[in-house]
Amino acid sequence: MHLSRYLKQYPCRDNPDRVLLFSTRRLSKAIVPLSVLRSVEEGTLSPENMATLTRLGFLVPDSAAERREMLTVMTEAEERLKKAFLMAVMNLDCNLACTYCYEGKQRGKHYMSPETADLLVKYCEETFLRQGKDLTIDFYGGEPLLSLDLIKSISLRLKNSAEKAGTDYAFTLVTNGTLLTAAVASELALLGLKSARITLDGPKENHDCYRPFSSGKGSFDLIVKNLREVCGIIKMGIGGNYTEENYRDFPRLLDELVDLGLTPDRIAHVMFAPVSDTLGEHLMPEFNEGCCSADEPWLVDASIYLREEILRRGFFTPKVQPTTCMIEFKDNLVVHYDGTLYKCPAFIGLEGLDVGHLESGIRDFRASHNMDVWKKDECLDCAYLPLCFGGCRFMTLLQKGAISDVECRKAWYDATLEELLLQDLRYSLKK
């Protein structure tokens, strides 16, 4: 038996005779005596310890086979789960005037038409539901609830089709929260709405500065009012977009929410992400927590600090996990309001990066998206590969002008992973 190549080891700060082990492939962690690792090296490990370390993914029988398995791990997972995921951009319109709006010049009165919605339903029925796959759609915008009637129409038809096919249809929303009333949430829940994510950019005064209505009026109070009424109907997640100047104000938002009765047991998750010039004007703030790995010192400090503050107050935030890109999964797609298909929401509107249309189907995008970019020795031998799979192609595009290489996250994980794991251990022990 051999130690996995996808294993990180960290000395225990309060006990030099023990070590923290973390399998980046299995996401398992354990604190073990150093003597156990010496036994592995000497070949004297007890059968009981060998069985435990193997079960946790720390030991493997064949290092070369483990390396080869990484080449197909996502394809096999997709085939095993039989689930499809679509992000549907319903419009590029919005009732807020966020100062950092990623849509920029694309923003306007651009809405998905009923005809395109028909194509979307037909595509989902033929490509996924009738093939025995469950389907989840994440409705996005602009502000998706400006297209409420079309969301209801799409969901009613797909829900009925899924029931006939013996599969499952569900949907989620990324919304600014101003239109998500209790009445709307209750109606949509009957059609398959499971959860929604809203954005609160820090305490009231900060949020209202960055995310006002188009009229200039602050939006914080209305969003929080809706949040309080809706979180008992569907699961609600909270995001927030911070800058180098204001990230230390964000814990006050959490305290304000608790004071307003929005306690950790009522909120599904909290996750804050940066707004940074380094990340590019097109990167959607609601999704960049999975893409951000810039190793600027302030981003490292901010991410660790804010995660600690979230956990310390009892809110849930995702544990260390892979940031697998939807590009890698065959049945993951972005449908633009006009029916154009993409593999990543950040690619919308970028020349040469669409992958087809609802009417004509998907064309081969392996070359344009450099699908095998991470399947090289440098990545396959890196302990961080199961967490990043070569990083974000859009970040590479921003930095190099082409998807020509991986967006290496080694420096990011070197700077953050140990502390993130210690956070997970500290707060799991408190529960």
N, C-alpha and C positions, 0 to 999 in steps of 0.2 A: 504493500500500500504506500501511496505517496501523498504528500501535502498537495492540495489543489493549487494550481497556478493562479486561481481567482480567489485568493485568500489574503486578507490584510491582517497584520499583527501589530498590536500596540501595547507597550508596557503599561501595566497598571500604575497609576500615579501614586496610589496610597499603599501599594504592596509590590515591591520589586521582584518578589518570587512568583508573581502571577502575570498572565498576559491576556489581553482581550483579543479574541479571534472573531473575524467577520468574513463570512462567505459572500462575496459580491454576486455570485450566481444564485445561491439559495436564499440569500438575505437572512441567514441565521447568524446568531452571535452568541458567544459564551466566554466566560472568564475561566481559564484553566491554569493549573500550576505549570511552571516552566519545566518541571520534571517530566510532564507528559510529552512535551515537544521533544525533549531529549530522548525519551523512550522511542518516539517515532524515528528519530535519526539513527538510534542504535539498534532498531528492530526488536525491541523488548517490550513493546506496548501490550498491555493485557488485552485479552479478547473482549472484555466488557468495554474498556475505553475505546478500542478499535471500532466496535459496533456503534458506539455513540458518536464518535468523530466522523464516521462514514455517513451515518444518518443525517448529520448536520451539514454534510458537504465539505468538511474540512479535509477529509481523506478521500482519495480516488484510487481505483485499482490500476488505471492506465492514463497517464498524463497526456499522451499523444491522442488517445481517443477523446478525452475531455476537450481538448483543443479543437478537434474536428467537429464535435457536437455543436460547438458554438456557431458554426456556419449555417446550421439549419434550425436553430432553436426557436426563432420567431415564426418561421413557416410552420413548424410542427405544432406550435402553440395555437396558431390560428386555425389549423385544420382540426385540432382537438376540441377547441371551444365552439367552433361553428357560429361565430358572432360577427356581425357587420356593424360598422360605425360610420355614420355620415354627419358632417357638419353642413348645415344648410343655411346659406346667407340669404335672408329673406328680403333685405333691403339695404341701402346705404344711407338711409335717412335717420335722423335722431332728433329728440326733443331737448337734448343737452348740448352744451357747447364746451366740451372738455378742452382744456388748453393744450393738451398733448395728443389730441385725436389722431390716431394712426392713419385714418382714411385720407386725410389731406385733400388733395384735388379730386379724389374719387368720390367724395361725399356729395350727395345730392338726392333728388327725388327719384331714385332708381329703385324699383320694386319688382319682385318676382311676379310674373303675370299668372293668371289662372291656367293658361296654356302650358307654361313651364312647370307649374305645379302638377298638371296632369302627366307630363313627361316624367317628373320625379317619382310620382306614385307608380307609374307603369314600370319604370326602371327598377325600383325597389322590389316590386312584386316579382318581376321576372328574374332578376339577378340574385336576390337574396331569399325572400320569403318562400318562394316555390322551390328553392334549392335546399330547404330545411334549415335555413340560418335565421337566428334571432337578429333583430335590427334595433339599434338605438340611433335616433337622430338628435343632434344638438343644434337647436335653432339659434341663429346668431344674426347680427346686423352690422352696422347701424343699431337700431333698437328693434328687435324682432317683434315685440308686442304691438308695434305700429302695423304689423301684418297679422293681427290676431285672427281675423276671419279665415285667412288662408291657412294658418297653422291648424286651426280647428278642422278645416276641410281635409287637409292632407292627413292629419292624425286619425280622423274618423275612418277614412278609407283604408289606411294601412292597418289600423287596429282590426277592422273587419276581415281584411285579407289575411292577416297573421292568424286569426282564429280559425279561418277556413283551412289554412295550410298547416295548422298544428304547431306554429312557432309563436314567438313573442315579439311584440312591438312596444317600445317605450320611447319617451323623449325627454330631453332636458332643455333648459334655457340659459343663455348668457344674456342677462338683461340689466339695465341700469336701475331697475326696481321701482321706478316712478309710476309705472302702469300696472304693476303686479299687485293688484288688490286681492283681498280674500275671495271676492266673487269670481274674479278671473282665475285664480289658482284652483278654486273648487271645481269650476267648469272644466278646466284643462286636466285636472287630476283624473276625471272620469274618462278622459280620452287617452291617458297613458303618461301624463306628466309625472315624473318621479322626483325631480330636484331642479333647483335653479341656483345660479351664482350671481351675486350682485357685487358691486364695487363701492367701498367706502374709503375714500382717500384720507384717512386719518380723522382726528377730531373735527367737530362741526366747522370750526372756522377755517381749517385747512381744506376740508372736503369742498365746502361751498366756494372756495377760491378756485379750485382746480376743476370742479364739475358742476358749474351752475347751469340753470336752464338757459335756453337761447335768449330769454328776456333779461338775463343777468341775475335773476333771483336764485338764492341758494336752494339746493335739492336735498340736503341732508335730512331735514325734518320729515319730509314726505316719504323718503326711502325707509327711514327707521320706523315710521308709523306702519307702512305696508309690511315691513319685515316682522314686526311684532304680531301682526294679524295672520301672516301667511305661514310662519314657521311651525305652526301646529297642523298645517294641512299637507305640506310637502317638505322635503328636506331642503334646507337653505344653507348655502355656503357663502362665505364672505371673503372677497379679495380686496386688495388695496394696493395702490401704486405709489411707491415712495421715491424720494430723491435723496441725494447726499445731504442736502440741507435740512430735510424734515423727518428723516426716518426715526429719530429718537422721540418724535411726538406721537408715534403710532400706538404705543402702549396705553396712552390716555384714551384712545378710541375704545379699546377693550374695556377699560374701567367705566367709560360712559355707557357702553352697551349693557354691562352688568347692572349699573344703576337704573337703567331703563327696563330691567326685567329680562333682557336677552342674555341669559346665563348660558354657560357651556353646554348644559343638557338640552338646550333648545336650538343650538346651532350645529350643523353637521360638521363643518370644518372652517378653519380660518387659514388663509395663506396670502402673504404679502409678497409683492414682486417689484423690482426696480424699474424706474423710468430713467433711461440714461442715453445720452447722445451716442455712446459707444455701441449701444444695441441697435441703433438704426431707427429711422422714423417710421418704417413699415411694420416693425414687430409689434404684434397686437399685445397690449399690456395684460389682457385677461389670460393669455396663454404663455407668456414669456418666462414663467417660473420653471418650465421644463426646458427652456432654451438657454436661459442665462447661465453662463459659466465664465464670464469675463473675470480675470484675476486681479482687477483693481483692488487695492487694499480696502477701500471703503465698502465695496460690495461684499467682500468676505466678512468684514466686521458686521455689516448691517444684517446680512442673512442670518448669521449665528445669533446676534443680539435679539432680533425680532422673533426668531423661532423660540428662543428661550423665554421671552416674555409671553408668547402665546401659550406655551406649555405650562409655564408657572402659574398662569391664571386658570388652568384647567380646561382650556379649549383644545380641541383636536386639530392637529395638523399632520399631514402625511409623514410616515416614517421614511427613512432612507429607502429608496426604491429606484428601479431602473427608469430612466427618462427615454423610454423607447419612442421613436418617432413614428407617426402614423404613415409616413412614406414607406416604411418597411413592410406594412401589412396590405396585402392585396385587396381586402374588403374594407379598407378605410379610405374615405374620399371626402373632398370638399366640393359642394355644389354651389356655384355662384348664382346670384339672382337671375342671371340670363341663361342658366343651364350649362355653362362652361364648367368642366371638371378640373379640379386641381388635387394634388396630393398633400398640400400644406396650406393653411390659411394665409401664411405670410407670403405665399407665391402669387396670390390673387392679383391680377393685372400686370404681372411681369412677363415680358415677351419671351416666348419659347418655353414657358414653364406650365402651361395648361397641358392636360393629358387627354383632352377629348371633349365630348358634349353628351348630354343626356340622350340626344336623338341619334347620334352616330356611334356612341360607345367610347371605350377607352382605347387609345393607341399605345404602342410600346414606348415606355418612358425610361427604360433602363439606362440608356446613354445620357439623356438630358438630365437625369437626376443622379447619375453616377451611383447606381444601386450597390455596387460592390466596393464602395470607397473604403469601408473599414475591414474588408476581408483581406488583410495583408499581415505579414509577420509582426510588424510593430504593434498592431492592435490586438491580434490574437494572443500575443504573449503578455499583454498588459493586464494586470489584476483588475483594472477598472472597466474593462470592456463590457461585462454584463450590466454595468450601470449606465453606460453612455452610448455604446454601439456607434462610435465615431462622432458623436456630438451632433450638432445642429447644422444641417446643410445651408440653411438661410444665413446663419452666422458666418459660415465660410464664404457665401456669396457676397455678404457685406464687406468682409475683410479682404477678399482676394479677387472679387469681381467675377468669380466662376465657382461652380461646385467641383473644384479640382482636387480637393484633399479633405481629410477629416478635420473637424474642429476639435483639436485635442483638448481634453478636459483634465489632464493629469495635474496641472498646477492648481486648478480649482479644487479637485478632490484632495490633493496633498494638503491644501490649506484648510479644508473644512470637514472632511469626512470623520476624522477622529472625534471632534467635538460634537458633531451631529449624532454619532453613535452613543456617546456618553449622555447626551440629552435624552435619547430614547430609553437608555437604561435607567437613568434617574427617575424619569417620570412614569415609566411602566412599573417600577417598584413601588411608587407611591399609591397606585390604584388598588 
